[in-house]
Amino acid sequence: MKKILICLIALTVLTPLAAQDIKLTEPTKTGGKPLMEVLNSRKSDRTFIKKDLPIYMLSDLLWAAYGFNREDKRTVPSSQNRQEINVYVMFKDGIYLYDAENNLLIKKFKGDFRKALGNQEYVMDAALNLIYVANMDKASNREAAYTDTGFIAQNVYLYAASAGLGTVARGAFKRPDLHDALGLSDNEEITLTQSVGYVQ
Ligand SMILES: Cc1cc2nc3c(=O)[nH]c(=O)nc-3n(C[C@H](O)[C@H](O)[C@H](O)COP(=O)(O)O)c2cc1C
């Protein structure tokens, strides 16, 4: 019994705490389609096909959405530079939090929580669903949190148009269910969700 206990303690100590986090590749910060072409093809597309994104696309997408393009500032503006939004990524098998500083997806919950995204069937086909969460303690005010979210969502639209992916912003999620699935506190509010993936 004592030996088993020692083995278990050793295993706990030796196993990296974040064994299931996803290390993202270095984002590509050059290239892509010219801005005017991207604007011309920006649209909501819901014709998702069930196909995962390669890791480099995931990395570029998240950097475009909410990465740092200066030491402590991001690809999007935020009211009073509060940077109050957290970006969660929901895959079919789990939920991750984007850690832009460390270029990492931190695993939060294992399982399929996509039902909480609402009844629109296409969310089940999209490679991933982004969930934007405002920390209202950090935000300059509630309206600003929603405005700041819009910049992130638009960057995702622009990246998708550049990379040949589809995306659609979504307000039709099940607020209490999604709040619970993410284990959010009372001072956190989901401002928007957004499906992203390959399309027909
Ligand atoms: C805040 C917001 C919430 C939205 N919610 C949904 C939604 O729940 N489901 C959906 O299919 N589209 C949703 N959309 C996408 C709009 O329907 C879409 O942007 C609009 O029809 C214009 O089409 P376009 O984006 O192709 O120009 C949303 C868009 C925004 C900006």
The ligand as a Tripos MOL2 file, in Angstrom:
@<TRIPOS>MOLECULE
LIG
   31    33     1     0     0
SMALL
NO_CHARGES

@<TRIPOS>ATOM
      1 C1        -23.6260   40.5840  -33.1120 C.3       1 LIG1
      2 C2        -23.9700   39.5990  -34.2000 C.ar      1 LIG1
      3 C3        -24.6820   38.4610  -33.8690 C.ar      1 LIG1
      4 C4        -24.9780   37.5160  -34.8570 C.ar      1 LIG1
      5 N1        -25.6320   36.3770  -34.5080 N.ar      1 LIG1
      6 C5        -25.8370   35.4160  -35.4410 C.ar      1 LIG1
      7 C6        -26.3920   34.1590  -35.0530 C.ar      1 LIG1
      8 O1        -26.6930   33.9110  -33.9080 O.2       1 LIG1
      9 N2        -26.5400   33.2270  -36.0160 N.ar      1 LIG1
     10 C7        -26.1860   33.4390  -37.3270 C.ar      1 LIG1
     11 O2        -26.3430   32.5250  -38.1380 O.2       1 LIG1
     12 N3        -25.6640   34.6210  -37.7100 N.ar      1 LIG1
     13 C8        -25.4590   35.6040  -36.8100 C.ar      1 LIG1
     14 N4        -24.8690   36.7910  -37.1660 N.ar      1 LIG1
     15 C9        -24.4540   36.9990  -38.5670 C.3       1 LIG1
     16 C10       -25.3930   37.9690  -39.3070 C.3       1 LIG1
     17 O3        -26.6040   37.3130  -39.5780 O.3       1 LIG1
     18 C11       -24.7050   38.4380  -40.5890 C.3       1 LIG1
     19 O4        -23.5570   39.1730  -40.2840 O.3       1 LIG1
     20 C12       -25.6480   39.2650  -41.4280 C.3       1 LIG1
     21 O5        -26.6970   38.4860  -41.9590 O.3       1 LIG1
     22 C13       -24.9400   39.9500  -42.5950 C.3       1 LIG1
     23 O6        -24.3030   38.9740  -43.4100 O.3       1 LIG1
     24 P1        -22.7410   39.0720  -43.7360 P.3       1 LIG1
     25 O7        -21.9810   38.9140  -42.4470 O.co2     1 LIG1
     26 O8        -22.4720   37.9790  -44.7030 O.co2     1 LIG1
     27 O9        -22.5170   40.4290  -44.3290 O.co2     1 LIG1
     28 C14       -24.5750   37.7480  -36.2090 C.ar      1 LIG1
     29 C15       -23.8550   38.9020  -36.5120 C.ar      1 LIG1
     30 C16       -23.5390   39.8010  -35.5370 C.ar      1 LIG1
     31 C17       -22.7190   41.0180  -35.8870 C.3       1 LIG1
@<TRIPOS>BOND
     1     1     2 1
     2     2     3 ar
     3     2    30 ar
     4     3     4 ar
     5     4     5 ar
     6     4    28 ar
     7     5     6 ar
     8     6     7 ar
     9     6    13 1
    10     7     8 2
    11     7     9 ar
    12     9    10 ar
    13    10    11 2
    14    10    12 ar
    15    12    13 ar
    16    13    14 ar
    17    14    15 1
    18    14    28 ar
    19    15    16 1
    20    16    17 1
    21    16    18 1
    22    18    19 1
    23    18    20 1
    24    20    21 1
    25    20    22 1
    26    22    23 1
    27    23    24 1
    28    24    25 2
    29    24    26 1
    30    24    27 1
    31    28    29 ar
    32    29    30 ar
    33    30    31 1
@<TRIPOS>SUBSTRUCTURE
     1 LIG1         1 GROUP 0 **** ****
